Amino acid sequence: MAKKSRRARKKARATRPTPPARKTLVPQPSPAIAKKPPRPEKMTKKTVDFATEYRYVYTDLKRIAIAAAAMLAVLIILSFVIR
């Protein structure tokens, strides 16, 4: 595909509309919201048993380790066969 000429790029730039300037508005806090006292929230501590939550990760890691060991063994065997 041929390179575009400068004339074509200049024409494309001239026909492209320029985006309007954006006005930035700073929100003003309303007096009613600013005067509210902070609402106390109940914080409950949850204990999470990670062994039950992520038991599938252990099985996936075992499967990956077995596949990696098998590939390494194949590479070692192939290195002896090729020589």
C-alpha positions as CSV (number, residue, x, y, z in Angstrom):
1,M,0.0,0.0,0.0
2,A,1.4,3.4,-1.0
3,K,2.3,6.0,1.6
4,K,-0.1,8.8,1.9
5,S,1.1,12.1,0.5
6,R,1.4,15.2,2.6
7,R,-1.4,16.9,0.7
8,A,-3.8,14.1,1.6
9,R,-2.8,14.3,5.3
10,K,-3.1,18.1,5.3
11,K,-6.6,17.8,3.7
12,A,-7.7,15.2,6.3
13,R,-6.4,17.4,9.1
14,A,-8.3,20.4,7.8
15,T,-11.6,18.6,7.5
16,R,-11.4,17.0,10.9
17,P,-13.5,18.9,13.5
18,T,-11.8,20.1,16.6
19,P,-13.3,19.0,19.9
20,P,-15.0,21.7,21.9
21,A,-13.2,22.9,25.0
22,R,-14.4,21.2,28.2
23,K,-15.6,23.2,31.1
24,T,-14.5,21.9,34.5
25,L,-17.0,22.2,37.2
26,V,-16.1,21.9,40.8
27,P,-18.9,20.4,42.8
28,Q,-19.9,22.3,45.9
29,P,-20.9,20.2,48.9
30,S,-24.4,21.0,50.1
31,P,-24.7,22.2,53.7
32,A,-27.2,19.4,54.6
33,I,-24.8,16.7,53.6
34,A,-21.8,18.3,55.3
35,K,-23.6,18.6,58.6
36,K,-24.6,14.9,59.0
37,P,-22.8,13.0,61.7
38,P,-20.9,10.0,60.6
39,R,-23.0,6.9,60.7
40,P,-21.6,4.1,62.9
41,E,-21.2,0.9,61.0
42,K,-21.1,-2.5,62.6
43,M,-17.9,-4.2,61.7
44,T,-17.9,-8.0,61.9
45,K,-14.8,-10.0,61.6
46,K,-15.2,-13.0,59.4
47,T,-12.7,-15.9,59.7
48,V,-12.1,-17.5,56.3
49,D,-10.8,-21.0,56.0
50,F,-8.5,-20.7,53.0
51,A,-8.0,-24.5,52.8
52,T,-11.7,-25.0,51.9
53,E,-12.0,-21.8,49.8
54,Y,-9.0,-22.6,47.5
55,R,-8.9,-26.4,47.6
56,Y,-9.0,-26.4,43.8
57,V,-5.7,-24.4,43.6
58,Y,-3.8,-27.2,45.3
59,T,-5.1,-29.8,42.8
60,D,-4.3,-27.5,39.9
61,L,-0.7,-26.9,41.2
62,K,-0.2,-30.7,41.6
63,R,-1.4,-31.3,38.0
64,I,0.9,-28.5,36.7
65,A,3.9,-30.0,38.7
66,I,3.3,-33.4,37.3
67,A,3.0,-32.1,33.7
68,A,6.2,-30.0,34.2
69,A,8.1,-33.0,35.6
70,A,6.9,-35.2,32.7
71,M,8.1,-32.6,30.1
72,L,11.4,-32.3,31.8
73,A,11.9,-36.1,31.7
74,V,11.0,-36.2,28.0
75,L,13.5,-33.4,27.3
76,I,16.3,-35.3,29.2
77,I,15.4,-38.6,27.4
78,L,15.4,-36.8,24.0
79,S,18.8,-35.2,24.7
80,F,20.3,-38.7,25.2
81,V,18.5,-40.1,22.1
82,I,19.6,-37.3,19.8
83,R,23.3,-37.5,20.7
